[in-house]
Amino acid sequence: MITLKQFDELERDMSYEEACEILGGHGALISSETATIEPGLQIMSLLTEIYEWRNEDTSIIRLLFKSDRLNEFTQDGLLAP
């Protein structure tokens, strides 16, 4: 069961594996997209992935990673203990 306390421990720019350690396991991949960008003469790929962790009571955490770095995170329905 994921908790509000775990959610509060998440920090921007942490890796997916670091987030998994805090949340107690891997999330379900719900979206994955690769974009190719060309800043100047250098071509780069940017991988964006969204994972979610869901409790039986339907409370949820969603994390958005860009190139394996946590960029955005939201929760819905998690209650303080």
PDB file of N, CA, C and O in Angstrom, chain B, residues numbered from 101:
ATOM      1  N   MET B 101       0.846  -1.187   0.000  1.00  0.00           N
ATOM      2  CA  MET B 101       0.000   0.000   0.000  1.00  0.00           C
ATOM      3  C   MET B 101       0.888   1.245   0.000  1.00  0.00           C
ATOM      4  O   MET B 101       1.752   1.401   0.863  1.00  0.00           O
ATOM      5  N   ILE B 102       0.670   2.112  -0.958  1.00  0.00           N
ATOM      6  CA  ILE B 102       1.421   3.357  -1.012  1.00  0.00           C
ATOM      7  C   ILE B 102       0.761   4.381  -0.091  1.00  0.00           C
ATOM      8  O   ILE B 102      -0.456   4.377   0.094  1.00  0.00           O
ATOM      9  N   THR B 103       1.581   5.251   0.479  1.00  0.00           N
ATOM     10  CA  THR B 103       1.083   6.191   1.475  1.00  0.00           C
ATOM     11  C   THR B 103       1.443   7.628   1.115  1.00  0.00           C
ATOM     12  O   THR B 103       2.306   7.870   0.271  1.00  0.00           O
ATOM     13  N   LEU B 104       0.779   8.571   1.760  1.00  0.00           N
ATOM     14  CA  LEU B 104       1.089   9.987   1.585  1.00  0.00           C
ATOM     15  C   LEU B 104       2.508  10.281   2.061  1.00  0.00           C
ATOM     16  O   LEU B 104       3.188  11.140   1.500  1.00  0.00           O
ATOM     17  N   LYS B 105       2.955   9.571   3.093  1.00  0.00           N
ATOM     18  CA  LYS B 105       4.323   9.754   3.591  1.00  0.00           C
ATOM     19  C   LYS B 105       5.339   9.395   2.504  1.00  0.00           C
ATOM     20  O   LYS B 105       6.321  10.113   2.315  1.00  0.00           O
ATOM     21  N   GLN B 106       5.111   8.295   1.793  1.00  0.00           N
ATOM     22  CA  GLN B 106       6.009   7.913   0.704  1.00  0.00           C
ATOM     23  C   GLN B 106       5.975   8.974  -0.398  1.00  0.00           C
ATOM     24  O   GLN B 106       7.021   9.364  -0.918  1.00  0.00           O
ATOM     25  N   PHE B 107       4.787   9.436  -0.751  1.00  0.00           N
ATOM     26  CA  PHE B 107       4.650  10.463  -1.779  1.00  0.00           C
ATOM     27  C   PHE B 107       5.454  11.704  -1.405  1.00  0.00           C
ATOM     28  O   PHE B 107       6.121  12.296  -2.254  1.00  0.00           O
ATOM     29  N   ASP B 108       5.391  12.096  -0.134  1.00  0.00           N
ATOM     30  CA  ASP B 108       6.094  13.293   0.330  1.00  0.00           C
ATOM     31  C   ASP B 108       7.618  13.138   0.281  1.00  0.00           C
ATOM     32  O   ASP B 108       8.336  14.138   0.298  1.00  0.00           O
ATOM     33  N   GLU B 109       8.118  11.904   0.222  1.00  0.00           N
ATOM     34  CA  GLU B 109       9.558  11.658   0.141  1.00  0.00           C
ATOM     35  C   GLU B 109      10.106  11.772  -1.287  1.00  0.00           C
ATOM     36  O   GLU B 109      11.320  11.836  -1.478  1.00  0.00           O
ATOM     37  N   LEU B 110       9.228  11.797  -2.278  1.00  0.00           N
ATOM     38  CA  LEU B 110       9.673  11.911  -3.669  1.00  0.00           C
ATOM     39  C   LEU B 110      10.259  13.288  -3.925  1.00  0.00           C
ATOM     40  O   LEU B 110       9.789  14.289  -3.385  1.00  0.00           O
ATOM     41  N   GLU B 111      11.292  13.324  -4.755  1.00  0.00           N
ATOM     42  CA  GLU B 111      11.940  14.596  -5.100  1.00  0.00           C
ATOM     43  C   GLU B 111      12.171  14.662  -6.604  1.00  0.00           C
ATOM     44  O   GLU B 111      12.497  13.667  -7.252  1.00  0.00           O
ATOM     45  N   ARG B 112      11.995  15.839  -7.124  1.00  0.00           N
ATOM     46  CA  ARG B 112      12.266  16.080  -8.540  1.00  0.00           C
ATOM     47  C   ARG B 112      13.704  15.694  -8.872  1.00  0.00           C
ATOM     48  O   ARG B 112      14.600  15.885  -8.051  1.00  0.00           O
ATOM     49  N   ASP B 113      13.928  15.159 -10.051  1.00  0.00           N
ATOM     50  CA  ASP B 113      15.229  14.757 -10.594  1.00  0.00           C
ATOM     51  C   ASP B 113      15.745  13.427 -10.054  1.00  0.00           C
ATOM     52  O   ASP B 113      16.847  13.017 -10.421  1.00  0.00           O
ATOM     53  N   MET B 114      14.985  12.730  -9.189  1.00  0.00           N
ATOM     54  CA  MET B 114      15.447  11.405  -8.773  1.00  0.00           C
ATOM     55  C   MET B 114      15.178  10.421  -9.916  1.00  0.00           C
ATOM     56  O   MET B 114      14.343  10.679 -10.783  1.00  0.00           O
ATOM     57  N   SER B 115      15.884   9.307  -9.907  1.00  0.00           N
ATOM     58  CA  SER B 115      15.725   8.301 -10.955  1.00  0.00           C
ATOM     59  C   SER B 115      14.491   7.443 -10.688  1.00  0.00           C
ATOM     60  O   SER B 115      13.915   7.476  -9.600  1.00  0.00           O
ATOM     61  N   TYR B 116      14.098   6.675 -11.703  1.00  0.00           N
ATOM     62  CA  TYR B 116      12.981   5.751 -11.547  1.00  0.00           C
ATOM     63  C   TYR B 116      13.286   4.737 -10.448  1.00  0.00           C
ATOM     64  O   TYR B 116      12.420   4.439  -9.626  1.00  0.00           O
ATOM     65  N   GLU B 117      14.501   4.207 -10.426  1.00  0.00           N
ATOM     66  CA  GLU B 117      14.872   3.216  -9.416  1.00  0.00           C
ATOM     67  C   GLU B 117      14.823   3.805  -8.002  1.00  0.00           C
ATOM     68  O   GLU B 117      14.399   3.127  -7.066  1.00  0.00           O
ATOM     69  N   GLU B 118      15.251   5.056  -7.840  1.00  0.00           N
ATOM     70  CA  GLU B 118      15.174   5.709  -6.528  1.00  0.00           C
ATOM     71  C   GLU B 118      13.716   5.859  -6.089  1.00  0.00           C
ATOM     72  O   GLU B 118      13.391   5.643  -4.922  1.00  0.00           O
ATOM     73  N   ALA B 119      12.847   6.225  -7.020  1.00  0.00           N
ATOM     74  CA  ALA B 119      11.424   6.355  -6.705  1.00  0.00           C
ATOM     75  C   ALA B 119      10.836   4.995  -6.326  1.00  0.00           C
ATOM     76  O   ALA B 119      10.030   4.903  -5.399  1.00  0.00           O
ATOM     77  N   CYS B 120      11.235   3.941  -7.038  1.00  0.00           N
ATOM     78  CA  CYS B 120      10.748   2.596  -6.740  1.00  0.00           C
ATOM     79  C   CYS B 120      11.154   2.158  -5.334  1.00  0.00           C
ATOM     80  O   CYS B 120      10.378   1.500  -4.641  1.00  0.00           O
ATOM     81  N   GLU B 121      12.354   2.518  -4.915  1.00  0.00           N
ATOM     82  CA  GLU B 121      12.801   2.187  -3.554  1.00  0.00           C
ATOM     83  C   GLU B 121      11.895   2.841  -2.517  1.00  0.00           C
ATOM     84  O   GLU B 121      11.529   2.210  -1.526  1.00  0.00           O
ATOM     85  N   ILE B 122      11.535   4.098  -2.742  1.00  0.00           N
ATOM     86  CA  ILE B 122      10.668   4.823  -1.807  1.00  0.00           C
ATOM     87  C   ILE B 122       9.262   4.227  -1.802  1.00  0.00           C
ATOM     88  O   ILE B 122       8.638   4.096  -0.749  1.00  0.00           O
ATOM     89  N   LEU B 123       8.771   3.867  -2.986  1.00  0.00           N
ATOM     90  CA  LEU B 123       7.386   3.405  -3.108  1.00  0.00           C
ATOM     91  C   LEU B 123       7.225   1.901  -2.886  1.00  0.00           C
ATOM     92  O   LEU B 123       6.106   1.388  -2.894  1.00  0.00           O
ATOM     93  N   GLY B 124       8.335   1.198  -2.689  1.00  0.00           N
ATOM     94  CA  GLY B 124       8.261  -0.216  -2.343  1.00  0.00           C
ATOM     95  C   GLY B 124       8.073  -1.171  -3.498  1.00  0.00           C
ATOM     96  O   GLY B 124       7.693  -2.322  -3.284  1.00  0.00           O
ATOM     97  N   GLY B 125       8.326  -0.731  -4.704  1.00  0.00           N
ATOM     98  CA  GLY B 125       8.208  -1.614  -5.866  1.00  0.00           C
ATOM     99  C   GLY B 125       8.040  -0.824  -7.143  1.00  0.00           C
ATOM    100  O   GLY B 125       7.959   0.404  -7.135  1.00  0.00           O
ATOM    101  N   HIS B 126       7.989  -1.563  -8.252  1.00  0.00           N
ATOM    102  CA  HIS B 126       7.868  -0.929  -9.559  1.00  0.00           C
ATOM    103  C   HIS B 126       6.426  -0.531  -9.844  1.00  0.00           C
ATOM    104  O   HIS B 126       5.484  -1.187  -9.400  1.00  0.00           O
ATOM    105  N   GLY B 127       6.274   0.552 -10.589  1.00  0.00           N
ATOM    106  CA  GLY B 127       4.958   1.007 -11.000  1.00  0.00           C
ATOM    107  C   GLY B 127       4.557   0.396 -12.324  1.00  0.00           C
ATOM    108  O   GLY B 127       5.361  -0.266 -12.981  1.00  0.00           O
ATOM    109  N   ALA B 128       3.312   0.619 -12.716  1.00  0.00           N
ATOM    110  CA  ALA B 128       2.804   0.162 -14.012  1.00  0.00           C
ATOM    111  C   ALA B 128       3.070   1.259 -15.037  1.00  0.00           C
ATOM    112  O   ALA B 128       2.670   2.406 -14.841  1.00  0.00           O
ATOM    113  N   LEU B 129       3.742   0.907 -16.128  1.00  0.00           N
ATOM    114  CA  LEU B 129       4.015   1.857 -17.202  1.00  0.00           C
ATOM    115  C   LEU B 129       2.713   2.109 -17.950  1.00  0.00           C
ATOM    116  O   LEU B 129       2.130   1.178 -18.506  1.00  0.00           O
ATOM    117  N   ILE B 130       2.249   3.361 -17.970  1.00  0.00           N
ATOM    118  CA  ILE B 130       0.994   3.667 -18.655  1.00  0.00           C
ATOM    119  C   ILE B 130       1.198   4.491 -19.927  1.00  0.00           C
ATOM    120  O   ILE B 130       0.281   4.621 -20.738  1.00  0.00           O
ATOM    121  N   SER B 131       2.403   5.049 -20.101  1.00  0.00           N
ATOM    122  CA  SER B 131       2.690   5.808 -21.315  1.00  0.00           C
ATOM    123  C   SER B 131       4.196   5.903 -21.512  1.00  0.00           C
ATOM    124  O   SER B 131       4.952   6.084 -20.558  1.00  0.00           O
ATOM    125  N   SER B 132       4.619   5.777 -22.768  1.00  0.00           N
ATOM    126  CA  SER B 132       6.036   5.909 -23.101  1.00  0.00           C
ATOM    127  C   SER B 132       6.143   6.538 -24.485  1.00  0.00           C
ATOM    128  O   SER B 132       5.498   6.095 -25.434  1.00  0.00           O
ATOM    129  N   GLU B 133       6.966   7.576 -24.583  1.00  0.00           N
ATOM    130  CA  GLU B 133       7.112   8.287 -25.851  1.00  0.00           C
ATOM    131  C   GLU B 133       8.545   8.775 -26.003  1.00  0.00           C
ATOM    132  O   GLU B 133       9.142   9.290 -25.057  1.00  0.00           O
ATOM    133  N   THR B 134       9.083   8.609 -27.190  1.00  0.00           N
ATOM    134  CA  THR B 134      10.426   9.107 -27.468  1.00  0.00           C
ATOM    135  C   THR B 134      10.319  10.233 -28.487  1.00  0.00           C
ATOM    136  O   THR B 134       9.695  10.075 -29.537  1.00  0.00           O
ATOM    137  N   ALA B 135      10.920  11.349 -28.174  1.00  0.00           N
ATOM    138  CA  ALA B 135      10.943  12.497 -29.080  1.00  0.00           C
ATOM    139  C   ALA B 135      12.387  12.768 -29.470  1.00  0.00           C
ATOM    140  O   ALA B 135      13.292  12.669 -28.641  1.00  0.00           O
ATOM    141  N   THR B 136      12.596  13.107 -30.726  1.00  0.00           N
ATOM    142  CA  THR B 136      13.925  13.483 -31.199  1.00  0.00           C
ATOM    143  C   THR B 136      13.968  14.997 -31.320  1.00  0.00           C
ATOM    144  O   THR B 136      13.140  15.609 -31.995  1.00  0.00           O
ATOM    145  N   ILE B 137      14.943  15.582 -30.657  1.00  0.00           N
ATOM    146  CA  ILE B 137      15.095  17.036 -30.705  1.00  0.00           C
ATOM    147  C   ILE B 137      16.464  17.375 -31.266  1.00  0.00           C
ATOM    148  O   ILE B 137      17.406  16.591 -31.149  1.00  0.00           O
ATOM    149  N   GLU B 138      16.567  18.539 -31.870  1.00  0.00           N
ATOM    150  CA  GLU B 138      17.812  18.951 -32.509  1.00  0.00           C
ATOM    151  C   GLU B 138      18.263  20.323 -32.009  1.00  0.00           C
ATOM    152  O   GLU B 138      18.123  21.320 -32.718  1.00  0.00           O
ATOM    153  N   PRO B 139      18.805  20.376 -30.789  1.00  0.00           N
ATOM    154  CA  PRO B 139      19.312  21.675 -30.310  1.00  0.00           C
ATOM    155  C   PRO B 139      20.652  21.988 -30.984  1.00  0.00           C
ATOM    156  O   PRO B 139      21.657  21.336 -30.702  1.00  0.00           O
ATOM    157  N   GLY B 140      20.664  22.960 -31.852  1.00  0.00           N
ATOM    158  CA  GLY B 140      21.890  23.265 -32.596  1.00  0.00           C
ATOM    159  C   GLY B 140      22.166  22.145 -33.589  1.00  0.00           C
ATOM    160  O   GLY B 140      21.291  21.782 -34.375  1.00  0.00           O
ATOM    161  N   LEU B 141      23.365  21.600 -33.559  1.00  0.00           N
ATOM    162  CA  LEU B 141      23.738  20.537 -34.475  1.00  0.00           C
ATOM    163  C   LEU B 141      23.687  19.157 -33.827  1.00  0.00           C
ATOM    164  O   LEU B 141      23.939  18.155 -34.496  1.00  0.00           O
ATOM    165  N   GLN B 142      23.366  19.090 -32.547  1.00  0.00           N
ATOM    166  CA  GLN B 142      23.369  17.820 -31.833  1.00  0.00           C
ATOM    167  C   GLN B 142      21.948  17.255 -31.769  1.00  0.00           C
ATOM    168  O   GLN B 142      21.031  17.923 -31.292  1.00  0.00           O
ATOM    169  N   ILE B 143      21.774  16.021 -32.253  1.00  0.00           N
ATOM    170  CA  ILE B 143      20.471  15.371 -32.213  1.00  0.00           C
ATOM    171  C   ILE B 143      20.382  14.552 -30.930  1.00  0.00           C
ATOM    172  O   ILE B 143      21.278  13.767 -30.619  1.00  0.00           O
ATOM    173  N   MET B 144      19.295  14.743 -30.190  1.00  0.00           N
ATOM    174  CA  MET B 144      19.117  14.051 -28.914  1.00  0.00           C
ATOM    175  C   MET B 144      17.742  13.387 -28.887  1.00  0.00           C
ATOM    176  O   MET B 144      16.789  13.885 -29.488  1.00  0.00           O
ATOM    177  N   SER B 145      17.652  12.274 -28.193  1.00  0.00           N
ATOM    178  CA  SER B 145      16.361  11.626 -27.967  1.00  0.00           C
ATOM    179  C   SER B 145      15.936  11.883 -26.533  1.00  0.00           C
ATOM    180  O   SER B 145      16.747  11.813 -25.610  1.00  0.00           O
ATOM    181  N   LEU B 146      14.670  12.179 -26.357  1.00  0.00           N
ATOM    182  CA  LEU B 146      14.124  12.434 -25.038  1.00  0.00           C
ATOM    183  C   LEU B 146      13.022  11.416 -24.781  1.00  0.00           C
ATOM    184  O   LEU B 146      11.984  11.435 -25.441  1.00  0.00           O
ATOM    185  N   LEU B 147      13.253  10.526 -23.816  1.00  0.00           N
ATOM    186  CA  LEU B 147      12.277   9.502 -23.467  1.00  0.00           C
ATOM    187  C   LEU B 147      11.407  10.019 -22.325  1.00  0.00           C
ATOM    188  O   LEU B 147      11.918  10.409 -21.275  1.00  0.00           O
ATOM    189  N   THR B 148      10.099  10.021 -22.534  1.00  0.00           N
ATOM    190  CA  THR B 148       9.148  10.429 -21.507  1.00  0.00           C
ATOM    191  C   THR B 148       8.289   9.221 -21.153  1.00  0.00           C
ATOM    192  O   THR B 148       7.685   8.599 -22.027  1.00  0.00           O
ATOM    193  N   GLU B 149       8.241   8.892 -19.845  1.00  0.00           N
ATOM    194  CA  GLU B 149       7.460   7.754 -19.389  1.00  0.00           C
ATOM    195  C   GLU B 149       6.600   8.166 -18.196  1.00  0.00           C
ATOM    196  O   GLU B 149       7.021   8.954 -17.349  1.00  0.00           O
ATOM    197  N   ILE B 150       5.401   7.622 -18.149  1.00  0.00           N
ATOM    198  CA  ILE B 150       4.505   7.850 -17.017  1.00  0.00           C
ATOM    199  C   ILE B 150       4.220   6.500 -16.369  1.00  0.00           C
ATOM    200  O   ILE B 150       3.824   5.543 -17.034  1.00  0.00           O
ATOM    201  N   TYR B 151       4.430   6.446 -15.061  1.00  0.00           N
ATOM    202  CA  TYR B 151       4.163   5.246 -14.273  1.00  0.00           C
ATOM    203  C   TYR B 151       3.121   5.573 -13.220  1.00  0.00           C
ATOM    204  O   TYR B 151       2.997   6.717 -12.782  1.00  0.00           O
ATOM    205  N   GLU B 152       2.366   4.545 -12.818  1.00  0.00           N
ATOM    206  CA  GLU B 152       1.430   4.758 -11.733  1.00  0.00           C
ATOM    207  C   GLU B 152       1.481   3.612 -10.736  1.00  0.00           C
ATOM    208  O   GLU B 152       1.773   2.466 -11.077  1.00  0.00           O
ATOM    209  N   TRP B 153       1.188   3.963  -9.503  1.00  0.00           N
ATOM    210  CA  TRP B 153       1.053   3.027  -8.390  1.00  0.00           C
ATOM    211  C   TRP B 153      -0.362   3.223  -7.869  1.00  0.00           C
ATOM    212  O   TRP B 153      -0.765   4.345  -7.565  1.00  0.00           O
ATOM    213  N   ARG B 154      -1.123   2.127  -7.765  1.00  0.00           N
ATOM    214  CA  ARG B 154      -2.532   2.239  -7.380  1.00  0.00           C
ATOM    215  C   ARG B 154      -2.810   1.338  -6.180  1.00  0.00           C
ATOM    216  O   ARG B 154      -2.363   0.192  -6.133  1.00  0.00           O
ATOM    217  N   ASN B 155      -3.546   1.866  -5.223  1.00  0.00           N
ATOM    218  CA  ASN B 155      -3.987   1.091  -4.059  1.00  0.00           C
ATOM    219  C   ASN B 155      -5.342   0.461  -4.346  1.00  0.00           C
ATOM    220  O   ASN B 155      -6.036   0.854  -5.284  1.00  0.00           O
ATOM    221  N   GLU B 156      -5.708  -0.517  -3.530  1.00  0.00           N
ATOM    222  CA  GLU B 156      -7.009  -1.181  -3.686  1.00  0.00           C
ATOM    223  C   GLU B 156      -8.175  -0.218  -3.510  1.00  0.00           C
ATOM    224  O   GLU B 156      -9.242  -0.425  -4.088  1.00  0.00           O
ATOM    225  N   ASP B 157      -7.981   0.843  -2.710  1.00  0.00           N
ATOM    226  CA  ASP B 157      -9.063   1.818  -2.502  1.00  0.00           C
ATOM    227  C   ASP B 157      -9.131   2.852  -3.627  1.00  0.00           C
ATOM    228  O   ASP B 157      -9.850   3.845  -3.505  1.00  0.00           O
ATOM    229  N   THR B 158      -8.407   2.639  -4.702  1.00  0.00           N
ATOM    230  CA  THR B 158      -8.306   3.473  -5.912  1.00  0.00           C
ATOM    231  C   THR B 158      -7.460   4.737  -5.736  1.00  0.00           C
ATOM    232  O   THR B 158      -7.348   5.523  -6.676  1.00  0.00           O
ATOM    233  N   SER B 159      -6.863   4.955  -4.565  1.00  0.00           N
ATOM    234  CA  SER B 159      -5.918   6.075  -4.452  1.00  0.00           C
ATOM    235  C   SER B 159      -4.715   5.754  -5.347  1.00  0.00           C
ATOM    236  O   SER B 159      -4.407   4.588  -5.596  1.00  0.00           O
ATOM    237  N   ILE B 160      -4.043   6.806  -5.826  1.00  0.00           N
ATOM    238  CA  ILE B 160      -3.064   6.614  -6.887  1.00  0.00           C
ATOM    239  C   ILE B 160      -1.933   7.633  -6.807  1.00  0.00           C
ATOM    240  O   ILE B 160      -2.124   8.760  -6.349  1.00  0.00           O
ATOM    241  N   ILE B 161      -0.765   7.223  -7.255  1.00  0.00           N
ATOM    242  CA  ILE B 161       0.373   8.115  -7.477  1.00  0.00           C
ATOM    243  C   ILE B 161       0.774   7.962  -8.932  1.00  0.00           C
ATOM    244  O   ILE B 161       0.882   6.842  -9.430  1.00  0.00           O
ATOM    245  N   ARG B 162       0.998   9.079  -9.624  1.00  0.00           N
ATOM    246  CA  ARG B 162       1.494   9.054 -11.000  1.00  0.00           C
ATOM    247  C   ARG B 162       2.791   9.850 -11.062  1.00  0.00           C
ATOM    248  O   ARG B 162       2.883  10.963 -10.544  1.00  0.00           O
ATOM    249  N   LEU B 163       3.788   9.258 -11.705  1.00  0.00           N
ATOM    250  CA  LEU B 163       5.086   9.898 -11.843  1.00  0.00           C
ATOM    251  C   LEU B 163       5.448  10.010 -13.318  1.00  0.00           C
ATOM    252  O   LEU B 163       5.302   9.051 -14.075  1.00  0.00           O
ATOM    253  N   LEU B 164       5.920  11.184 -13.721  1.00  0.00           N
ATOM    254  CA  LEU B 164       6.366  11.417 -15.088  1.00  0.00           C
ATOM    255  C   LEU B 164       7.874  11.586 -15.077  1.00  0.00           C
ATOM    256  O   LEU B 164       8.414  12.454 -14.391  1.00  0.00           O
ATOM    257  N   PHE B 165       8.544  10.741 -15.850  1.00  0.00           N
ATOM    258  CA  PHE B 165      10.000  10.783 -15.958  1.00  0.00           C
ATOM    259  C   PHE B 165      10.385  11.241 -17.348  1.00  0.00           C
ATOM    260  O   PHE B 165       9.783  10.818 -18.335  1.00  0.00           O
ATOM    261  N   LYS B 166      11.383  12.101 -17.430  1.00  0.00           N
ATOM    262  CA  LYS B 166      11.996  12.497 -18.693  1.00  0.00           C
ATOM    263  C   LYS B 166      13.447  12.060 -18.631  1.00  0.00           C
ATOM    264  O   LYS B 166      14.210  12.518 -17.781  1.00  0.00           O
ATOM    265  N   SER B 167      13.825  11.163 -19.545  1.00  0.00           N
ATOM    266  CA  SER B 167      15.178  10.591 -19.572  1.00  0.00           C
ATOM    267  C   SER B 167      15.584  10.070 -18.195  1.00  0.00           C
ATOM    268  O   SER B 167      16.668  10.378 -17.701  1.00  0.00           O
ATOM    269  N   ASP B 168      14.703   9.278 -17.582  1.00  0.00           N
ATOM    270  CA  ASP B 168      14.905   8.619 -16.291  1.00  0.00           C
ATOM    271  C   ASP B 168      15.063   9.590 -15.112  1.00  0.00           C
ATOM    272  O   ASP B 168      15.645   9.222 -14.092  1.00  0.00           O
ATOM    273  N   ARG B 169      14.567  10.789 -15.235  1.00  0.00           N
ATOM    274  CA  ARG B 169      14.594  11.743 -14.127  1.00  0.00           C
ATOM    275  C   ARG B 169      13.172  12.194 -13.836  1.00  0.00           C
ATOM    276  O   ARG B 169      12.435  12.587 -14.740  1.00  0.00           O
ATOM    277  N   LEU B 170      12.794  12.133 -12.555  1.00  0.00           N
ATOM    278  CA  LEU B 170      11.445  12.505 -12.150  1.00  0.00           C
ATOM    279  C   LEU B 170      11.213  13.981 -12.440  1.00  0.00           C
ATOM    280  O   LEU B 170      11.946  14.845 -11.958  1.00  0.00           O
ATOM    281  N   ASN B 171      10.188  14.255 -13.231  1.00  0.00           N
ATOM    282  CA  ASN B 171       9.905  15.620 -13.659  1.00  0.00           C
ATOM    283  C   ASN B 171       8.631  16.154 -13.007  1.00  0.00           C
ATOM    284  O   ASN B 171       8.589  17.305 -12.572  1.00  0.00           O
ATOM    285  N   GLU B 172       7.592  15.317 -12.940  1.00  0.00           N
ATOM    286  CA  GLU B 172       6.327  15.712 -12.324  1.00  0.00           C
ATOM    287  C   GLU B 172       5.779  14.537 -11.542  1.00  0.00           C
ATOM    288  O   GLU B 172       5.995  13.383 -11.915  1.00  0.00           O
ATOM    289  N   PHE B 173       5.065  14.822 -10.453  1.00  0.00           N
ATOM    290  CA  PHE B 173       4.415  13.754  -9.710  1.00  0.00           C
ATOM    291  C   PHE B 173       3.143  14.270  -9.072  1.00  0.00           C
ATOM    292  O   PHE B 173       3.083  15.385  -8.553  1.00  0.00           O
ATOM    293  N   THR B 174       2.120  13.416  -9.128  1.00  0.00           N
ATOM    294  CA  THR B 174       0.816  13.774  -8.573  1.00  0.00           C
ATOM    295  C   THR B 174       0.245  12.595  -7.798  1.00  0.00           C
ATOM    296  O   THR B 174       0.646  11.446  -7.987  1.00  0.00           O
ATOM    297  N   GLN B 175      -0.687  12.906  -6.934  1.00  0.00           N
ATOM    298  CA  GLN B 175      -1.383  11.855  -6.181  1.00  0.00           C
ATOM    299  C   GLN B 175      -2.856  12.233  -6.110  1.00  0.00           C
ATOM    300  O   GLN B 175      -3.224  13.404  -6.202  1.00  0.00           O
ATOM    301  N   ASP B 176      -3.676  11.225  -5.945  1.00  0.00           N
ATOM    302  CA  ASP B 176      -5.110  11.464  -5.774  1.00  0.00           C
ATOM    303  C   ASP B 176      -5.641  10.450  -4.771  1.00  0.00           C
ATOM    304  O   ASP B 176      -5.517   9.242  -4.971  1.00  0.00           O
ATOM    305  N   GLY B 177      -6.224  10.944  -3.705  1.00  0.00           N
ATOM    306  CA  GLY B 177      -6.893  10.090  -2.744  1.00  0.00           C
ATOM    307  C   GLY B 177      -6.044   9.537  -1.612  1.00  0.00           C
ATOM    308  O   GLY B 177      -6.565   8.819  -0.759  1.00  0.00           O
ATOM    309  N   LEU B 178      -4.754   9.847  -1.576  1.00  0.00           N
ATOM    310  CA  LEU B 178      -3.929   9.361  -0.460  1.00  0.00           C
ATOM    311  C   LEU B 178      -4.291  10.136   0.798  1.00  0.00           C
ATOM    312  O   LEU B 178      -4.423  11.359   0.771  1.00  0.00           O
ATOM    313  N   LEU B 179      -4.451   9.412   1.895  1.00  0.00           N
ATOM    314  CA  LEU B 179      -4.831  10.046   3.154  1.00  0.00           C
ATOM    315  C   LEU B 179      -3.659  10.053   4.132  1.00  0.00           C
ATOM    316  O   LEU B 179      -2.851   9.125   4.161  1.00  0.00           O
ATOM    317  N   ALA B 180      -3.585  11.102   4.921  1.00  0.00           N
ATOM    318  CA  ALA B 180      -2.554  11.157   5.971  1.00  0.00           C
ATOM    319  C   ALA B 180      -2.905  10.112   7.032  1.00  0.00           C
ATOM    320  O   ALA B 180      -4.081   9.889   7.321  1.00  0.00           O
ATOM    321  N   PRO B 181      -1.880   9.468   7.617  1.00  0.00           N
ATOM    322  CA  PRO B 181      -2.130   8.429   8.624  1.00  0.00           C
ATOM    323  C   PRO B 181      -2.763   8.985   9.887  1.00  0.00           C
ATOM    324  O   PRO B 181      -3.034   8.235  10.825  1.00  0.00           O
TER     325      PRO B 181
END
